[in-house]
Amino acid sequence: MQQIRRIHELNDRKTSEWTSEELHYHQRVMSDLSPWLNAQGTAMLNQIIDELVEREK
């Protein structure tokens, strides 16, 4: 099983370059923390969700 990279390791990469496991993991974690996310965190969460939706097409 491939190790999931931490969010700071992924910041400089497009979400299209993330693995599905990384997308799902960080989406779950960030969704749990969503009440405390700032604007940048909320934008990143939206990018992750958009990428997940795009991959499901």
Secondary structure, DSSP 4 states (H G I P E B T S, - for coil): -PPPPPHHHHTTS-GGGS-HHHHHHHHHHHHHTGGG--HHHHHHHHHHHHHHHHHH-
